[in-house]
Amino acid sequence: MTVDTSLPIGQVAVLRDAEGALAVAEELAGTFRAAADRLDRSREVPVEELTALAESGLLGIRVPREFGGAGVSYETVVRVFVILSRASGSLGQVPQNHFHLIEPVFTDGTDEQKRHFAAEILAGHRFGNAQAERGSRPVLSLPATTLRETGNGTVVLDGDKYYSSGALTAHWIPVQAATESGEFSLTYVPRDAPGLSVVDDWDAMGQRSTHSGTVRLRGVEVPELFSLRPFDGHHRKNTFPPYATVIHAAIDVGIGLGVLERGVDLLHDIARPWRTSQVERAVDDPLTAYRLGKLGTHVHASEQLLYEAARRLDHADDVRTEAEYERAAVTVAEASAFASESAERLASELFEFVGARSTSDSLNFHRYWRDVRTHSTHDPARWKYHRAGQYFLGSSS
């Protein structure tokens, strides 16, 4: 079914620098935090919250300064995602594809495309995602979705996409497709384009507000202006692939920080000491203090590794050498694996510290574990550690 997911966007703030972006992110996090449990329980579309995101100006902070944006660093972007995901990992993920998939416009687009889409982004228009396809083919295989040039200044898209986070609530949906000559393309399709439908069939146990459903394209025709082709961002040494991963890592770090904060509150408010602990309050249990300290340290360490990974991406884009691109990608892989494992472990073990009441639906404390367990399936830690190990060993096999 096609769902009306938009509210009129009011005045969009103009953000000029990193400091302004982080301050606005903190304000928006309050809105996300207040809505997180309600949206998780109801599975309703977060229209008001995403309208607030649009009006905040955050969606335009990576637009280069020459096109009216703040042109902030990767590090600033991941810090924004940590702030938002600490409030709600699910809402924090929704703009992940917006930030990742607008990047090719400014690295591979023409001047006309850059100007056109910069104006769209700065107007608060959200970009979604239609990349993934089902099947057992390698991820970087040519997609089954096709793009055909009409010869009349338009292109036509046909295919099905899945796990399309952000598409349901987007104004633009970037679609990866195969050209008739067997090359990759990336085309930005208006959400209301004839022949395009988004099915709200996301039923996962966590990350419920992402509504990562199905996108269907049936003879969808758009101007060539909206299409980058060929687009080989996934297949050359650059920051495009690890940029997606570092944002995923930021979401996991944010969830880890959020569950630590909420868990400590519950330890003070409702937890009872174990009967043989010989203390009057759960927070005075030395075993709880030790284990919480260790798990919390891992989450804080993952946060710092995340920021280092983002700084390496920024440096790689400055020097533009294959060696620095590879070094940055490996650090991102390390940060991703460590972030997901640290957050998952903390979110799981806190139930034991707080006690049986922590599993109550009325508290919805299990939202954090469900969110991080669902989200961390995007980037399996085993392959991230494998990437790092190959780098350490000097092997590419």
LOTOR-448170 format. One record per residue (C-alpha): x, y, z. Coordinates in Angstrom, 3 decimals, always signed. Layout:
REM LOTOR-448170
<atom px="X" py="Y" pz="Z"/>
...
This chain:
REM LOTOR-448170
<atom px="+0.000" py="+0.000" pz="+0.000"/>
<atom px="+1.104" py="+3.573" pz="-0.578"/>
<atom px="+0.969" py="+5.687" pz="+2.561"/>
<atom px="+0.754" py="+9.470" pz="+2.834"/>
<atom px="+3.750" py="+10.134" pz="+5.031"/>
<atom px="+4.324" py="+13.851" pz="+4.684"/>
<atom px="+3.465" py="+16.969" pz="+6.603"/>
<atom px="+4.125" py="+20.420" pz="+5.158"/>
<atom px="+7.687" py="+21.433" pz="+5.930"/>
<atom px="+7.863" py="+24.803" pz="+7.618"/>
<atom px="+10.869" py="+27.083" pz="+7.715"/>
<atom px="+14.090" py="+25.100" pz="+7.482"/>
<atom px="+16.960" py="+26.298" pz="+9.643"/>
<atom px="+20.205" py="+27.238" pz="+7.934"/>
<atom px="+23.155" py="+25.640" pz="+9.721"/>
<atom px="+26.580" py="+27.091" pz="+9.006"/>
<atom px="+29.054" py="+25.031" pz="+11.030"/>
<atom px="+29.698" py="+21.934" pz="+13.128"/>
<atom px="+28.926" py="+23.639" pz="+16.421"/>
<atom px="+25.495" py="+24.668" pz="+15.214"/>
<atom px="+24.794" py="+21.201" pz="+13.860"/>
<atom px="+25.665" py="+19.495" pz="+17.150"/>
<atom px="+23.589" py="+21.960" pz="+19.164"/>
<atom px="+20.565" py="+21.393" pz="+16.935"/>
<atom px="+21.076" py="+17.622" pz="+17.135"/>
<atom px="+20.901" py="+17.812" pz="+20.924"/>
<atom px="+17.622" py="+19.729" pz="+20.686"/>
<atom px="+16.139" py="+17.292" pz="+18.184"/>
<atom px="+17.221" py="+14.358" pz="+20.342"/>
<atom px="+14.758" py="+15.546" pz="+22.968"/>
<atom px="+11.933" py="+15.167" pz="+20.442"/>
<atom px="+13.175" py="+11.720" pz="+19.407"/>
<atom px="+13.557" py="+10.555" pz="+23.012"/>
<atom px="+10.037" py="+11.630" pz="+23.938"/>
<atom px="+8.543" py="+9.707" pz="+21.010"/>
<atom px="+10.762" py="+6.614" pz="+21.000"/>
<atom px="+8.748" py="+4.241" pz="+23.196"/>
<atom px="+5.395" py="+5.290" pz="+21.755"/>
<atom px="+6.538" py="+4.804" pz="+18.175"/>
<atom px="+8.152" py="+1.486" pz="+18.989"/>
<atom px="+4.957" py="+0.141" pz="+20.544"/>
<atom px="+2.558" py="+1.459" pz="+17.919"/>
<atom px="+4.712" py="+1.023" pz="+14.788"/>
<atom px="+3.162" py="+4.240" pz="+13.503"/>
<atom px="+4.973" py="+6.278" pz="+10.884"/>
<atom px="+7.058" py="+9.011" pz="+12.600"/>
<atom px="+5.763" py="+11.836" pz="+10.440"/>
<atom px="+5.962" py="+14.642" pz="+13.009"/>
<atom px="+9.417" py="+13.622" pz="+14.190"/>
<atom px="+10.823" py="+13.474" pz="+10.665"/>
<atom px="+9.227" py="+16.804" pz="+9.832"/>
<atom px="+11.077" py="+18.206" pz="+12.846"/>
<atom px="+14.263" py="+16.648" pz="+11.443"/>
<atom px="+13.650" py="+18.340" pz="+8.092"/>
<atom px="+13.022" py="+21.726" pz="+9.685"/>
<atom px="+16.096" py="+21.418" pz="+11.926"/>
<atom px="+18.434" py="+21.954" pz="+8.964"/>
<atom px="+20.507" py="+18.880" pz="+9.826"/>
<atom px="+19.771" py="+17.187" pz="+6.506"/>
<atom px="+21.848" py="+19.799" pz="+4.685"/>
<atom px="+24.991" py="+19.893" pz="+6.787"/>
<atom px="+27.069" py="+17.799" pz="+4.315"/>
<atom px="+26.100" py="+19.952" pz="+1.324"/>
<atom px="+29.305" py="+21.761" pz="+0.278"/>
<atom px="+29.572" py="+25.402" pz="+1.235"/>
<atom px="+29.731" py="+26.486" pz="-2.390"/>
<atom px="+26.186" py="+25.172" pz="-2.807"/>
<atom px="+24.828" py="+26.742" pz="+0.384"/>
<atom px="+25.441" py="+24.007" pz="+2.951"/>
<atom px="+27.671" py="+23.786" pz="+5.994"/>
<atom px="+30.105" py="+21.311" pz="+4.406"/>
<atom px="+30.808" py="+19.649" pz="+7.745"/>
<atom px="+33.243" py="+16.789" pz="+8.262"/>
<atom px="+32.483" py="+13.078" pz="+8.502"/>
<atom px="+33.333" py="+13.337" pz="+12.188"/>
<atom px="+30.580" py="+15.897" pz="+12.708"/>
<atom px="+28.085" py="+13.680" pz="+10.883"/>
<atom px="+28.837" py="+10.656" pz="+13.050"/>
<atom px="+28.611" py="+12.768" pz="+16.196"/>
<atom px="+25.150" py="+13.884" pz="+15.068"/>
<atom px="+24.126" py="+10.255" pz="+14.572"/>
<atom px="+25.416" py="+9.275" pz="+18.007"/>
<atom px="+23.358" py="+12.052" pz="+19.598"/>
<atom px="+20.168" py="+11.131" pz="+17.734"/>
<atom px="+20.592" py="+7.363" pz="+18.162"/>
<atom px="+21.243" py="+7.722" pz="+21.866"/>
<atom px="+17.709" py="+9.097" pz="+22.042"/>
<atom px="+16.228" py="+6.558" pz="+19.596"/>
<atom px="+18.262" py="+4.074" pz="+17.619"/>
<atom px="+15.321" py="+3.532" pz="+15.311"/>
<atom px="+14.672" py="+7.179" pz="+14.490"/>
<atom px="+18.405" py="+7.739" pz="+14.384"/>
<atom px="+18.740" py="+5.287" pz="+11.516"/>
<atom px="+16.102" py="+6.856" pz="+9.274"/>
<atom px="+18.406" py="+9.588" pz="+7.841"/>
<atom px="+21.359" py="+7.195" pz="+7.426"/>
<atom px="+20.700" py="+6.670" pz="+3.731"/>
<atom px="+19.935" py="+10.359" pz="+3.218"/>
<atom px="+23.450" py="+11.270" pz="+4.297"/>
<atom px="+25.142" py="+8.417" pz="+2.500"/>
<atom px="+23.312" py="+8.592" pz="-0.818"/>
<atom px="+23.369" py="+12.357" pz="-1.345"/>
<atom px="+27.171" py="+12.160" pz="-1.292"/>
<atom px="+27.509" py="+10.897" pz="-4.914"/>
<atom px="+25.722" py="+13.978" pz="-6.198"/>
<atom px="+28.627" py="+16.128" pz="-5.030"/>
<atom px="+31.415" py="+13.713" pz="-6.016"/>
<atom px="+30.092" py="+12.409" pz="-9.347"/>
<atom px="+27.317" py="+14.759" pz="-10.462"/>
<atom px="+27.372" py="+17.544" pz="-13.011"/>
<atom px="+27.187" py="+21.176" pz="-11.890"/>
<atom px="+23.519" py="+21.199" pz="-12.869"/>
<atom px="+22.818" py="+18.110" pz="-10.762"/>
<atom px="+24.727" py="+19.542" pz="-7.823"/>
<atom px="+22.764" py="+22.783" pz="-7.901"/>
<atom px="+19.425" py="+21.016" pz="-8.349"/>
<atom px="+19.824" py="+18.534" pz="-5.530"/>
<atom px="+21.548" py="+20.967" pz="-3.173"/>
<atom px="+18.408" py="+23.103" pz="-3.361"/>
<atom px="+16.229" py="+20.050" pz="-2.660"/>
<atom px="+18.323" py="+19.000" pz="+0.330"/>
<atom px="+18.497" py="+22.487" pz="+1.818"/>
<atom px="+14.708" py="+22.738" pz="+1.497"/>
<atom px="+14.488" py="+19.889" pz="+4.013"/>
<atom px="+13.599" py="+17.187" pz="+1.524"/>
<atom px="+14.547" py="+13.711" pz="+2.749"/>
<atom px="+16.318" py="+11.113" pz="+0.620"/>
<atom px="+15.569" py="+7.459" pz="+1.227"/>
<atom px="+17.027" py="+4.297" pz="-0.214"/>
<atom px="+16.297" py="+1.560" pz="-2.746"/>
<atom px="+19.500" py="-0.434" pz="-2.996"/>
<atom px="+19.153" py="-3.957" pz="-1.596"/>
<atom px="+17.719" py="-6.890" pz="-3.535"/>
<atom px="+16.875" py="-10.369" pz="-2.333"/>
<atom px="+18.825" py="-13.404" pz="-3.462"/>
<atom px="+22.129" py="-15.126" pz="-2.859"/>
<atom px="+24.261" py="-13.086" pz="-5.255"/>
<atom px="+27.250" py="-11.165" pz="-3.842"/>
<atom px="+26.305" py="-7.697" pz="-2.596"/>
<atom px="+28.382" py="-5.896" pz="-5.233"/>
<atom px="+26.905" py="-7.865" pz="-8.128"/>
<atom px="+25.082" py="-5.942" pz="-10.826"/>
<atom px="+21.492" py="-5.417" pz="-9.601"/>
<atom px="+18.485" py="-7.077" pz="-11.209"/>
<atom px="+16.719" py="-3.706" pz="-11.308"/>
<atom px="+17.209" py="-2.164" pz="-14.735"/>
<atom px="+17.618" py="+1.332" pz="-16.164"/>
<atom px="+16.768" py="+1.995" pz="-19.802"/>
<atom px="+17.512" py="+5.220" pz="-21.679"/>
<atom px="+14.626" py="+6.398" pz="-23.844"/>
<atom px="+16.646" py="+8.682" pz="-26.084"/>
<atom px="+14.244" py="+11.523" pz="-25.263"/>
<atom px="+16.033" py="+12.903" pz="-22.201"/>
<atom px="+14.550" py="+10.416" pz="-19.737"/>
<atom px="+15.379" py="+7.033" pz="-18.200"/>
<atom px="+13.008" py="+4.232" pz="-17.184"/>
<atom px="+13.442" py="+2.005" pz="-14.120"/>
<atom px="+11.986" py="-1.427" pz="-13.416"/>
<atom px="+12.580" py="-3.707" pz="-10.436"/>
<atom px="+12.002" py="-4.460" pz="-6.758"/>
<atom px="+14.023" py="-3.347" pz="-3.762"/>
<atom px="+13.894" py="-4.460" pz="-0.142"/>
<atom px="+15.041" py="-3.220" pz="+3.286"/>
<atom px="+14.553" py="+0.295" pz="+1.963"/>
<atom px="+15.133" py="+2.292" pz="+5.139"/>
<atom px="+13.820" py="+5.828" pz="+4.830"/>
<atom px="+11.993" py="+5.278" pz="+1.543"/>
<atom px="+8.481" py="+5.323" pz="+2.984"/>
<atom px="+8.949" py="+8.799" pz="+4.438"/>
<atom px="+11.265" py="+10.244" pz="+1.779"/>
<atom px="+10.785" py="+12.898" pz="-0.865"/>
<atom px="+13.461" py="+11.303" pz="-3.084"/>
<atom px="+14.397" py="+7.635" pz="-3.376"/>
<atom px="+17.886" py="+6.840" pz="-4.729"/>
<atom px="+17.703" py="+3.646" pz="-6.810"/>
<atom px="+20.655" py="+1.501" pz="-7.827"/>
<atom px="+20.110" py="-0.178" pz="-11.197"/>
<atom px="+21.936" py="-1.851" pz="-14.067"/>
<atom px="+22.212" py="+0.006" pz="-17.350"/>
<atom px="+21.686" py="-1.649" pz="-20.719"/>
<atom px="+25.481" py="-1.655" pz="-21.194"/>
<atom px="+26.001" py="-3.569" pz="-17.945"/>
<atom px="+27.135" py="-0.704" pz="-15.721"/>
<atom px="+25.920" py="+0.524" pz="-12.341"/>
<atom px="+23.758" py="+3.617" pz="-12.057"/>
<atom px="+22.248" py="+5.647" pz="-9.229"/>
<atom px="+19.005" py="+7.473" pz="-9.982"/>
<atom px="+17.100" py="+9.811" pz="-7.683"/>
<atom px="+13.385" py="+9.139" pz="-8.097"/>
<atom px="+10.688" py="+11.457" pz="-6.723"/>
<atom px="+8.592" py="+9.685" pz="-4.102"/>
<atom px="+5.391" py="+10.480" pz="-6.026"/>
<atom px="+6.667" py="+9.329" pz="-9.446"/>
<atom px="+4.067" py="+7.312" pz="-11.410"/>
<atom px="+4.861" py="+3.605" pz="-11.256"/>
<atom px="+6.705" py="+3.807" pz="-7.934"/>
<atom px="+5.147" py="+2.340" pz="-4.800"/>
<atom px="+6.495" py="+1.764" pz="-1.297"/>
<atom px="+5.035" py="-1.135" pz="+0.672"/>
<atom px="+5.089" py="-0.674" pz="+4.447"/>
<atom px="+5.848" py="-4.341" pz="+5.208"/>
<atom px="+8.692" py="-3.952" pz="+7.725"/>
<atom px="+7.861" py="-6.322" pz="+10.599"/>
<atom px="+11.204" py="-6.799" pz="+12.374"/>
<atom px="+11.376" py="-7.035" pz="+16.157"/>
<atom px="+13.487" py="-3.857" pz="+16.371"/>
<atom px="+14.229" py="-0.611" pz="+14.548"/>
<atom px="+10.491" py="-0.379" pz="+14.009"/>
<atom px="+10.394" py="+3.334" pz="+13.156"/>
<atom px="+12.664" py="+2.836" pz="+10.147"/>
<atom px="+9.766" py="+1.243" pz="+8.183"/>
<atom px="+12.382" py="-0.413" pz="+5.974"/>
<atom px="+9.888" py="-1.819" pz="+3.509"/>
<atom px="+9.695" py="-2.734" pz="-0.160"/>
<atom px="+10.067" py="-0.400" pz="-3.146"/>
<atom px="+8.469" py="-1.422" pz="-6.437"/>
<atom px="+9.335" py="+0.265" pz="-9.720"/>
<atom px="+7.155" py="-0.399" pz="-12.741"/>
<atom px="+8.138" py="+1.636" pz="-15.778"/>
<atom px="+9.154" py="+4.622" pz="-13.629"/>
<atom px="+10.276" py="+7.396" pz="-15.985"/>
<atom px="+12.341" py="+10.347" pz="-14.755"/>
<atom px="+14.540" py="+13.010" pz="-16.404"/>
<atom px="+18.173" py="+12.119" pz="-17.118"/>
<atom px="+19.048" py="+15.009" pz="-14.814"/>
<atom px="+18.100" py="+12.773" pz="-11.885"/>
<atom px="+20.461" py="+9.944" pz="-12.860"/>
<atom px="+24.174" py="+9.321" pz="-12.268"/>
<atom px="+25.448" py="+6.827" pz="-14.804"/>
<atom px="+27.686" py="+5.121" pz="-14.797"/>
<atom px="+28.197" py="+5.249" pz="-11.038"/>
<atom px="+31.033" py="+3.107" pz="-9.698"/>
<atom px="+31.282" py="+4.456" pz="-6.139"/>
<atom px="+31.160" py="+0.939" pz="-4.667"/>
<atom px="+34.009" py="-0.287" pz="-6.847"/>
<atom px="+36.784" py="+2.275" pz="-6.569"/>
<atom px="+38.994" py="+3.401" pz="-3.706"/>
<atom px="+37.087" py="+6.245" pz="-2.055"/>
<atom px="+35.146" py="+7.024" pz="+1.115"/>
<atom px="+31.699" py="+6.126" pz="-0.245"/>
<atom px="+31.457" py="+2.490" pz="+0.990"/>
<atom px="+32.983" py="+3.068" pz="+4.468"/>
<atom px="+30.864" py="+6.201" pz="+4.917"/>
<atom px="+27.761" py="+3.998" pz="+5.073"/>
<atom px="+29.462" py="+1.690" pz="+7.569"/>
<atom px="+30.692" py="+4.459" pz="+9.847"/>
<atom px="+27.147" py="+5.833" pz="+10.141"/>
<atom px="+25.885" py="+2.348" pz="+11.014"/>
<atom px="+28.594" py="+2.191" pz="+13.685"/>
<atom px="+27.498" py="+5.572" pz="+15.031"/>
<atom px="+23.945" py="+4.268" pz="+15.398"/>
<atom px="+25.193" py="+1.279" pz="+17.422"/>
<atom px="+27.349" py="+3.528" pz="+19.605"/>
<atom px="+24.345" py="+5.778" pz="+20.209"/>
<atom px="+22.165" py="+2.829" pz="+21.200"/>
<atom px="+24.920" py="+1.633" pz="+23.539"/>
<atom px="+25.125" py="+5.025" pz="+25.248"/>
<atom px="+21.330" py="+5.181" pz="+25.470"/>
<atom px="+20.958" py="+1.773" pz="+27.114"/>
<atom px="+23.749" py="+2.592" pz="+29.564"/>
<atom px="+21.938" py="+5.768" pz="+30.623"/>
<atom px="+18.537" py="+4.075" pz="+30.886"/>
<atom px="+19.964" py="+1.028" pz="+32.654"/>
<atom px="+21.644" py="+3.115" pz="+35.334"/>
<atom px="+18.356" py="+4.918" pz="+35.951"/>
<atom px="+16.566" py="+1.589" pz="+36.395"/>
<atom px="+19.284" py="+0.313" pz="+38.727"/>
<atom px="+18.576" py="+3.300" pz="+40.952"/>
<atom px="+14.795" py="+3.242" pz="+40.583"/>
<atom px="+13.593" py="-0.368" pz="+40.572"/>
<atom px="+16.436" py="-2.853" pz="+40.983"/>
<atom px="+16.700" py="-4.872" pz="+44.186"/>
<atom px="+19.983" py="-6.152" pz="+45.607"/>
<atom px="+20.585" py="-9.888" pz="+45.416"/>
<atom px="+19.815" py="-11.486" pz="+48.753"/>
<atom px="+23.375" py="-12.686" pz="+49.411"/>
<atom px="+25.062" py="-9.451" pz="+48.346"/>
<atom px="+24.881" py="-7.967" pz="+51.865"/>
<atom px="+24.047" py="-4.523" pz="+50.558"/>
<atom px="+20.833" py="-2.520" pz="+50.891"/>
<atom px="+20.752" py="-1.068" pz="+47.375"/>
<atom px="+21.366" py="-2.682" pz="+44.008"/>
<atom px="+23.710" py="+0.142" pz="+43.035"/>
<atom px="+25.973" py="-0.780" pz="+45.978"/>
<atom px="+26.498" py="-4.337" pz="+44.730"/>
<atom px="+30.264" py="-4.580" pz="+43.976"/>
<atom px="+29.755" py="-7.262" pz="+41.315"/>
<atom px="+27.256" py="-5.061" pz="+39.502"/>
<atom px="+29.641" py="-2.097" pz="+39.711"/>
<atom px="+32.503" py="-4.183" pz="+38.301"/>
<atom px="+30.595" py="-5.676" pz="+35.407"/>
<atom px="+28.789" py="-2.451" pz="+34.540"/>
<atom px="+32.096" py="-0.608" pz="+34.642"/>
<atom px="+33.673" py="-3.063" pz="+32.230"/>
<atom px="+30.759" py="-3.076" pz="+29.789"/>
<atom px="+30.350" py="+0.702" pz="+29.940"/>
<atom px="+34.058" py="+1.165" pz="+29.303"/>
<atom px="+33.744" py="-0.909" pz="+26.149"/>
<atom px="+30.893" py="+1.288" pz="+24.913"/>
<atom px="+32.858" py="+4.465" pz="+25.629"/>
<atom px="+35.924" py="+2.976" pz="+23.937"/>
<atom px="+33.808" py="+2.145" pz="+20.875"/>
<atom px="+32.677" py="+5.770" pz="+20.788"/>
<atom px="+36.266" py="+7.029" pz="+20.660"/>
<atom px="+37.248" py="+4.468" pz="+18.009"/>
<atom px="+34.259" py="+5.632" pz="+15.977"/>
<atom px="+35.445" py="+9.240" pz="+16.050"/>
<atom px="+38.950" py="+8.169" pz="+15.084"/>
<atom px="+37.522" py="+6.235" pz="+12.133"/>
<atom px="+35.584" py="+9.305" pz="+10.992"/>
<atom px="+38.702" py="+11.466" pz="+11.269"/>
<atom px="+40.568" py="+8.958" pz="+9.093"/>
<atom px="+37.830" py="+9.257" pz="+6.461"/>
<atom px="+38.217" py="+13.033" pz="+6.535"/>
<atom px="+41.984" py="+12.683" pz="+6.165"/>
<atom px="+41.625" py="+10.198" pz="+3.303"/>
<atom px="+39.445" py="+12.652" pz="+1.403"/>
<atom px="+42.087" py="+15.325" pz="+1.965"/>
<atom px="+45.068" py="+13.345" pz="+0.650"/>
<atom px="+43.197" py="+11.046" pz="-1.802"/>
<atom px="+45.679" py="+8.170" pz="-1.894"/>
<atom px="+44.754" py="+4.490" pz="-2.126"/>
<atom px="+46.785" py="+3.758" pz="+1.012"/>
<atom px="+44.859" py="+6.278" pz="+3.120"/>
<atom px="+41.505" py="+5.180" pz="+1.717"/>
<atom px="+42.327" py="+1.599" pz="+2.690"/>
<atom px="+43.595" py="+2.580" pz="+6.132"/>
<atom px="+40.421" py="+4.574" pz="+6.769"/>
<atom px="+38.190" py="+1.725" pz="+5.595"/>
<atom px="+39.923" py="-0.713" pz="+7.949"/>
<atom px="+39.532" py="+1.624" pz="+10.930"/>
<atom px="+35.853" py="+1.984" pz="+10.064"/>
<atom px="+35.552" py="-1.821" pz="+9.970"/>
<atom px="+37.147" py="-2.066" pz="+13.421"/>
<atom px="+34.838" py="+0.631" pz="+14.787"/>
<atom px="+31.766" py="-1.061" pz="+13.335"/>
<atom px="+32.535" py="-4.488" pz="+14.779"/>
<atom px="+33.496" py="-3.166" pz="+18.198"/>
<atom px="+30.496" py="-0.836" pz="+18.410"/>
<atom px="+27.919" py="-3.509" pz="+17.634"/>
<atom px="+29.450" py="-6.094" pz="+19.963"/>
<atom px="+29.841" py="-3.618" pz="+22.832"/>
<atom px="+26.291" py="-2.303" pz="+22.565"/>
<atom px="+24.764" py="-5.767" pz="+22.148"/>
<atom px="+26.573" py="-7.137" pz="+25.197"/>
<atom px="+25.613" py="-4.214" pz="+27.410"/>
<atom px="+21.978" py="-4.207" pz="+26.271"/>
<atom px="+21.732" py="-7.929" pz="+26.994"/>
<atom px="+23.468" py="-8.103" pz="+30.369"/>
<atom px="+21.705" py="-5.123" pz="+31.889"/>
<atom px="+18.544" py="-7.242" pz="+32.220"/>
<atom px="+20.370" py="-9.401" pz="+34.769"/>
<atom px="+21.571" py="-6.411" pz="+36.773"/>
<atom px="+18.162" py="-4.745" pz="+36.954"/>
<atom px="+16.256" py="-7.968" pz="+37.517"/>
<atom px="+13.029" py="-9.524" pz="+36.287"/>
<atom px="+11.133" py="-6.222" pz="+36.224"/>
<atom px="+13.444" py="-5.015" pz="+33.470"/>
<atom px="+11.668" py="-7.372" pz="+31.044"/>
<atom px="+8.271" py="-5.744" pz="+31.609"/>
<atom px="+6.521" py="-4.510" pz="+28.487"/>
<atom px="+5.398" py="-1.451" pz="+30.438"/>
<atom px="+9.028" py="-0.331" pz="+30.777"/>
<atom px="+9.916" py="-1.235" pz="+27.175"/>
<atom px="+13.529" py="-1.482" pz="+28.270"/>
<atom px="+13.925" py="-4.360" pz="+25.818"/>
<atom px="+13.622" py="-1.811" pz="+22.993"/>
<atom px="+17.344" py="-1.150" pz="+23.216"/>
<atom px="+18.335" py="-4.800" pz="+22.861"/>
<atom px="+15.824" py="-5.352" pz="+20.057"/>
<atom px="+17.075" py="-2.261" pz="+18.234"/>
<atom px="+20.784" py="-3.016" pz="+18.445"/>
<atom px="+20.322" py="-6.722" pz="+17.717"/>
<atom px="+18.239" py="-5.875" pz="+14.646"/>
<atom px="+20.464" py="-3.060" pz="+13.458"/>
<atom px="+23.785" py="-4.873" pz="+13.908"/>
<atom px="+22.746" py="-7.481" pz="+11.342"/>
<atom px="+23.465" py="-4.828" pz="+8.669"/>
<atom px="+27.229" py="-5.187" pz="+9.123"/>
<atom px="+28.261" py="-8.602" pz="+10.503"/>
<atom px="+31.134" py="-8.136" pz="+12.950"/>
<atom px="+32.878" py="-11.308" pz="+11.775"/>
<atom px="+33.527" py="-9.811" pz="+8.346"/>
<atom px="+34.674" py="-6.508" pz="+9.785"/>
<atom px="+37.264" py="-8.276" pz="+11.929"/>
<atom px="+38.235" py="-10.329" pz="+8.874"/>
<atom px="+38.842" py="-7.097" pz="+6.942"/>
<atom px="+41.046" py="-5.787" pz="+9.735"/>
<atom px="+42.943" py="-9.061" pz="+9.982"/>
<atom px="+43.671" py="-9.082" pz="+6.270"/>
<atom px="+45.049" py="-5.553" pz="+6.556"/>
<atom px="+47.276" py="-6.440" pz="+9.514"/>
<atom px="+48.638" py="-9.464" pz="+7.627"/>
<atom px="+49.192" py="-7.524" pz="+4.435"/>
<atom px="+46.864" py="-9.851" pz="+2.571"/>
<atom px="+44.137" py="-9.031" pz="+0.056"/>
<atom px="+42.885" py="-12.604" pz="-0.343"/>
